[in-house]
Amino acid sequence: MAEMVGLRLYSCCNCRNQVALHDDVISKSFQGRNGRAFLFSHAMNIMVGPKEDRQLMTGLHTVADVYCCDCREVLGWKYERAYEETQKYKEGKFILEKTKIVKENW
């Protein structure tokens, strides 16, 4: 994979595979399974697992876990569907847990 020279980004904590751009951060105020998490508009070099309904802090959502495509580390999840109208903005977006990603080019 070509290096993204000069761009601030996030990589998998396990293998340093680049998984998201800093410019795609929507919010740093989310809660993951293991603490703080970031909401991203896009993610790259990931695999999306099967969809499942999950009761989260903000209500029922259909989500799919996301994995690093190189080492298969679970990094977070993708919001596939939000059942509550106030949560619809999350659909198609990604949660990456802070403990699972590292900053690159900062």
C-alpha positions in Angstrom: 0.0 0.0 0.0 1.3 3.5 -0.8 2.1 5.7 2.1 0.0 8.8 2.6 2.8 11.2 3.0 2.1 14.3 5.1 -1.5 13.4 6.0 -2.4 13.0 9.7 -4.0 9.7 10.1 -4.7 6.8 12.4 -3.3 3.3 12.2 -4.1 -0.1 13.7 -2.3 -0.3 17.1 -1.3 -3.9 16.4 0.3 -3.8 12.9 0.3 0.0 12.0 -2.0 -0.5 8.9 -3.5 2.9 8.1 -7.2 2.8 8.8 -8.5 6.4 8.9 -7.7 10.0 8.1 -7.7 12.7 10.8 -9.8 14.8 8.5 -12.6 12.2 8.6 -13.1 12.6 12.4 -16.6 13.7 13.2 -16.4 13.5 17.0 -14.0 12.4 19.7 -16.8 12.2 22.3 -18.0 8.6 21.8 -17.9 5.6 24.1 -16.6 2.3 22.8 -16.5 -1.1 24.5 -13.2 -0.3 26.2 -13.4 3.5 26.8 -13.2 6.5 24.6 -13.9 6.2 20.8 -13.9 8.4 17.8 -16.7 8.7 15.2 -15.3 8.8 11.6 -17.1 9.5 8.3 -14.9 7.0 6.5 -12.4 4.2 7.3 -10.0 2.3 5.0 -8.1 -1.0 5.0 -10.7 -2.6 7.1 -13.1 -5.6 6.9 -16.7 -5.3 8.0 -18.2 -8.2 9.8 -21.8 -9.5 9.9 -24.6 -7.1 10.9 -26.2 -7.5 14.3 -28.7 -5.5 16.4 -26.9 -4.1 19.5 -28.3 -2.1 22.4 -25.9 0.8 22.8 -25.9 3.8 25.2 -28.0 5.8 22.7 -30.5 3.0 21.9 -30.9 0.1 19.5 -28.7 0.1 16.4 -27.7 -2.4 13.7 -23.9 -2.5 13.7 -21.1 -4.5 12.2 -17.7 -5.0 13.9 -14.8 -3.6 11.8 -11.4 -5.4 11.7 -8.0 -4.4 10.4 -7.6 -6.1 7.0 -4.0 -7.0 7.8 -4.0 -8.4 11.3 -7.7 -8.9 11.9 -7.7 -6.8 15.1 -11.2 -5.6 16.1 -11.0 -1.8 15.9 -14.6 -0.8 16.5 -17.9 -1.0 14.5 -19.8 0.5 11.6 -23.3 1.9 12.2 -25.6 0.3 9.6 -28.9 1.4 11.0 -30.2 3.6 13.8 -33.8 3.0 14.9 -34.2 6.3 16.7 -34.6 9.4 14.5 -32.1 11.5 16.5 -29.4 8.8 15.9 -29.8 8.5 12.1 -26.8 10.8 11.5 -24.6 7.8 12.5 -25.7 5.5 9.7 -22.8 4.5 7.5 -20.2 5.9 9.9 -17.5 4.2 11.9 -16.5 4.0 15.5 -12.8 3.3 16.1 -11.8 2.8 19.7 -9.0 5.0 20.9 -7.1 2.1 22.5 -7.1 0.3 19.1 -5.6 3.1 17.0 -2.4 5.2 17.0 -1.6 8.6 15.5 0.7 8.8 12.5 2.4 11.9 10.9 1.5 14.2 13.8 
